[in-house]
Amino acid sequence: MPVSCAPDERAPQVDTAFVRWQQWRAERDRSLQEPYGWLSPVALHWLDDTPRRFPETPGTWSATAGAVTLSATAADGLTRDGEPVVGESRIVDASRPWTVADRRIELMRHNIGWAVRVRDPQSPTRLGFTGVPTYDFDPAWQLDGTFVPFDAPRDTTVLAVVAGLAHPATALGTVRCVVASHPVELLAFAGGPNLVVLFTDATSGVSTNAGSRALVIPAPVGSTDVVVDFNRATNPPAAFTAFATCPLAPPENRLPFAVTAGERRPR
């Protein structure tokens, strides 16, 4: 039998959810503004087999399918692991960045090749950041859902904001819920201990990011029940910088109606 509550009985629950959302929002903004977070990139350069020098990226860089070649002089000021980088290096390890002054240079390898990205704490985007614009918190967008796991995880790829680039991903199952009176089934990917859902909706490219937004949903333990909280829908890094390679929402997660909750388009 349904249980009814008077408005004053419900208010403390709503207030608690709102306070938790405010705390989460403050932490979200703080993490974005880390010195080398996603507000700091100032350059992204794709490499080929022709040695090149790039703005804001000391050294001469080139790449083949298997490795990157870096040629640097002492005047370039590059260091890696605290040691000066001088001469020619053949690099197959993309996990360790270089530094020059307070800038950080990182190497990436994707299906379309190698790239270097430069992060600078003095980025105008970071220095001018005042917080991510959002829709107002609305408890109506906290939805009960069900996680339906696949028989086994499925290795797949997801297209990206960069043409031709594809990100590897592991699909774990689907999340079923009712969104704005519409039954939906959202493809969910592995994200550490969580499920990650990338989605678009009728606000995408209008008031929210065009390529996707993301929901991080704690994976259920001992049940299939999940909470799908669109108030916590977040922008990908590509919403803040042109120097990101973020995945796009898969076709299954492109919703034809508006989700007026979560983060709005920041630029």
C-alpha positions as CSV (number, residue, x, y, z in Angstrom):
1,M,0.0,0.0,0.0
2,P,1.4,3.5,-0.9
3,V,2.7,5.5,2.1
4,S,1.9,9.1,2.0
5,C,4.1,11.8,3.7
6,A,3.2,15.3,4.6
7,P,5.5,18.0,3.0
8,D,7.2,18.8,6.3
9,E,8.0,15.0,6.8
10,R,9.7,14.9,3.4
11,A,11.7,18.2,3.7
12,P,14.6,16.8,5.8
13,Q,15.2,14.1,3.3
14,V,15.3,16.5,0.4
15,D,17.5,18.9,2.4
16,T,20.0,16.1,3.2
17,A,20.1,15.1,-0.5
18,F,20.6,18.7,-1.5
19,V,23.4,19.3,1.0
20,R,25.2,16.1,-0.2
21,W,24.8,17.4,-3.8
22,Q,26.3,20.7,-2.8
23,Q,29.2,19.0,-1.2
24,W,29.7,16.8,-4.3
25,R,29.5,19.9,-6.5
26,A,32.2,21.7,-4.5
27,E,34.5,18.7,-4.7
28,R,33.8,18.4,-8.5
29,D,34.8,22.0,-9.1
30,R,37.9,21.6,-6.9
31,S,39.1,18.6,-8.8
32,L,38.6,20.3,-12.1
33,Q,40.8,23.2,-10.9
34,E,43.8,21.0,-9.9
35,P,47.0,22.4,-11.4
36,Y,47.2,19.7,-14.0
37,G,43.5,18.9,-14.2
38,W,41.2,19.2,-17.2
39,L,41.2,23.0,-17.2
40,S,45.0,23.1,-17.8
41,P,45.6,21.7,-21.3
42,V,46.9,24.3,-23.8
43,A,48.0,22.1,-26.7
44,L,47.5,18.8,-28.4
45,H,49.7,17.7,-31.3
46,W,49.3,14.5,-33.4
47,L,52.6,13.0,-34.5
48,D,53.7,11.4,-37.8
49,D,57.0,10.2,-39.2
50,T,58.2,13.7,-40.0
51,P,60.2,15.3,-37.1
52,R,58.5,18.5,-36.0
53,R,58.7,21.2,-33.4
54,F,55.4,22.5,-32.0
55,P,54.5,25.7,-30.2
56,E,54.6,25.3,-26.4
57,T,56.2,21.9,-26.8
58,P,60.0,21.9,-26.6
59,G,62.0,19.3,-28.6
60,T,61.5,17.7,-32.0
61,W,58.9,15.0,-32.1
62,S,58.1,12.2,-34.6
63,A,56.4,8.8,-34.5
64,T,56.0,5.5,-36.2
65,A,53.5,2.8,-35.4
66,G,55.6,1.4,-32.6
67,A,57.4,4.3,-31.0
68,V,58.0,8.0,-30.6
69,T,61.3,9.7,-31.3
70,L,62.2,12.8,-29.3
71,S,65.3,14.9,-30.0
72,A,66.0,17.6,-27.3
73,T,68.8,19.9,-26.5
74,A,69.8,21.4,-23.1
75,A,68.2,24.6,-24.2
76,D,64.8,22.9,-24.5
77,G,64.8,22.5,-20.7
78,L,63.0,19.1,-20.8
79,T,63.2,16.8,-17.8
80,R,61.7,13.3,-17.2
81,D,61.6,11.7,-13.8
82,G,63.7,14.7,-12.5
83,E,66.5,14.0,-15.0
84,P,67.4,16.3,-18.0
85,V,66.4,15.0,-21.4
86,V,69.2,15.7,-24.0
87,G,69.8,13.9,-27.3
88,E,67.6,11.5,-29.1
89,S,65.3,9.1,-27.3
90,R,63.1,6.3,-28.6
91,I,60.0,6.1,-26.4
92,V,57.4,3.3,-26.2
93,D,56.2,4.1,-22.7
94,A,53.4,6.7,-22.6
95,S,52.9,6.6,-18.9
96,R,55.6,9.0,-17.7
97,P,55.3,12.7,-18.5
98,W,58.0,15.3,-19.2
99,T,58.2,18.7,-17.6
100,V,59.5,22.1,-18.7
101,A,59.3,24.9,-16.1
102,D,55.8,24.3,-14.6
103,R,54.3,22.8,-17.8
104,R,53.7,19.0,-18.2
105,I,54.0,17.2,-21.5
106,E,52.2,13.8,-21.8
107,L,52.3,11.2,-24.5
108,M,49.2,9.4,-25.7
109,R,48.7,6.4,-28.0
110,H,45.4,5.8,-29.7
111,N,44.2,3.7,-32.7
112,I,45.0,6.6,-35.0
113,G,48.5,7.2,-33.7
114,W,50.5,9.1,-31.1
115,A,50.0,12.6,-29.7
116,V,51.5,14.9,-27.2
117,R,49.4,17.1,-24.9
118,V,50.7,20.0,-22.9
119,R,49.2,21.0,-19.6
120,D,49.9,24.4,-18.0
121,P,48.6,25.5,-14.6
122,Q,48.6,29.1,-16.0
123,S,46.0,28.1,-18.6
124,P,43.5,30.9,-19.1
125,T,40.7,28.3,-18.8
126,R,41.9,27.3,-15.4
127,L,42.7,30.8,-14.1
128,G,39.3,32.1,-15.3
129,F,37.3,29.2,-13.9
130,T,34.4,30.1,-11.6
131,G,32.6,26.8,-11.4
132,V,30.6,24.6,-13.8
133,P,27.1,25.9,-14.6
134,T,24.4,23.4,-13.6
135,Y,20.7,22.9,-13.6
136,D,19.1,23.4,-10.1
137,F,19.1,20.3,-7.9
138,D,15.8,18.5,-8.3
139,P,15.1,15.3,-6.3
140,A,12.7,14.2,-9.1
141,W,15.8,13.3,-11.2
142,Q,17.0,10.8,-8.6
143,L,15.6,7.6,-10.1
144,D,15.4,4.0,-8.9
145,G,16.9,1.6,-11.5
146,T,17.9,-1.9,-12.1
147,F,21.3,-3.2,-13.4
148,V,21.0,-6.1,-15.8
149,P,24.5,-7.6,-16.2
150,F,25.6,-9.3,-19.4
151,D,26.5,-13.0,-19.1
152,A,30.1,-11.9,-19.5
153,P,31.7,-8.5,-19.9
154,R,31.9,-7.4,-23.6
155,D,35.0,-5.7,-25.0
156,T,34.0,-3.0,-27.4
157,T,35.0,0.4,-28.7
158,V,33.4,3.9,-28.4
159,L,33.8,6.6,-31.0
160,A,35.4,9.9,-29.9
161,V,35.3,13.6,-30.4
162,V,38.4,13.2,-32.6
163,A,37.5,11.9,-36.1
164,G,38.6,8.3,-36.5
165,L,39.6,7.8,-32.9
166,A,38.1,4.9,-31.0
167,H,38.4,4.2,-27.2
168,P,38.4,0.6,-25.9
169,A,35.7,0.0,-23.4
170,T,34.2,-2.9,-21.4
171,A,30.4,-3.0,-21.4
172,L,29.1,-4.7,-18.3
173,G,25.3,-4.6,-18.9
174,T,22.4,-2.2,-19.0
175,V,20.7,0.0,-16.5
176,R,16.9,0.1,-16.8
177,C,14.9,3.0,-15.3
178,V,12.0,5.3,-16.2
179,V,13.2,8.8,-17.2
180,A,10.6,11.5,-17.6
181,S,7.9,8.9,-18.1
182,H,10.0,7.1,-20.7
183,P,11.3,3.5,-20.0
184,V,15.0,3.5,-21.0
185,E,17.8,0.9,-21.1
186,L,21.2,2.5,-20.9
187,L,24.4,0.7,-21.9
188,A,26.8,0.7,-18.9
189,F,30.6,0.5,-19.0
190,A,33.2,-0.5,-16.4
191,G,34.6,2.4,-14.4
192,G,36.6,0.9,-11.6
193,P,34.1,-0.1,-8.9
194,N,31.4,1.8,-10.6
195,L,29.2,1.7,-13.7
196,V,29.6,4.5,-16.2
197,V,26.8,5.6,-18.5
198,L,27.6,8.1,-21.4
199,F,24.4,9.7,-22.8
200,T,23.0,12.5,-24.8
201,D,19.5,13.9,-24.7
202,A,17.4,16.7,-26.3
203,T,19.4,19.4,-24.4
204,S,22.7,18.2,-26.0
205,G,24.3,20.9,-28.1
206,V,21.8,23.4,-26.8
207,S,22.2,23.9,-23.1
208,T,24.4,20.9,-22.4
209,N,27.5,19.4,-24.0
210,A,27.0,18.1,-27.5
211,G,29.1,14.9,-27.5
212,S,28.0,13.3,-24.2
213,R,27.5,13.7,-20.5
214,A,28.4,11.0,-18.0
215,L,26.7,9.3,-15.1
216,V,28.8,7.4,-12.5
217,I,26.6,4.9,-10.8
218,P,27.8,2.8,-7.8
219,A,27.8,-0.9,-8.9
220,P,25.2,-2.8,-6.9
221,V,26.5,-5.4,-4.3
222,G,24.2,-8.3,-3.5
223,S,21.3,-7.0,-5.5
224,T,20.5,-5.4,-8.9
225,D,19.1,-2.1,-7.5
226,V,20.9,1.1,-8.5
227,V,20.2,4.8,-8.1
228,V,20.4,6.8,-11.3
229,D,20.9,10.4,-10.2
230,F,20.9,12.8,-13.2
231,N,21.6,15.7,-10.9
232,R,25.2,14.3,-11.0
233,A,25.5,14.1,-14.7
234,T,28.9,15.6,-15.6
235,N,30.6,17.1,-18.6
236,P,33.5,15.2,-20.2
237,P,36.9,17.0,-20.4
238,A,36.1,18.0,-24.0
239,A,33.4,20.3,-22.8
240,F,36.2,22.4,-21.1
241,T,39.0,22.2,-23.6
242,A,39.6,21.6,-27.3
243,F,42.7,19.4,-26.3
244,A,40.8,16.3,-25.2
245,T,39.9,13.1,-26.9
246,C,36.7,12.1,-25.1
247,P,34.4,9.2,-26.0
248,L,30.9,9.9,-27.4
249,A,27.7,8.4,-26.2
250,P,26.9,5.1,-27.9
251,P,23.8,5.0,-30.0
252,E,21.9,3.0,-27.3
253,N,22.2,5.9,-24.9
254,R,21.0,8.8,-27.1
255,L,17.8,9.8,-25.4
256,P,15.1,11.7,-27.6
257,F,13.8,13.8,-24.6
258,A,15.3,16.5,-22.4
259,V,17.2,15.7,-19.2
260,T,17.2,19.1,-17.5
261,A,19.5,18.0,-14.7
262,G,23.2,17.9,-14.1
263,E,26.0,20.0,-15.6
264,R,25.3,22.5,-18.4
265,R,27.6,23.5,-21.2
266,P,30.4,25.6,-19.8
267,R,31.5,27.4,-23.0
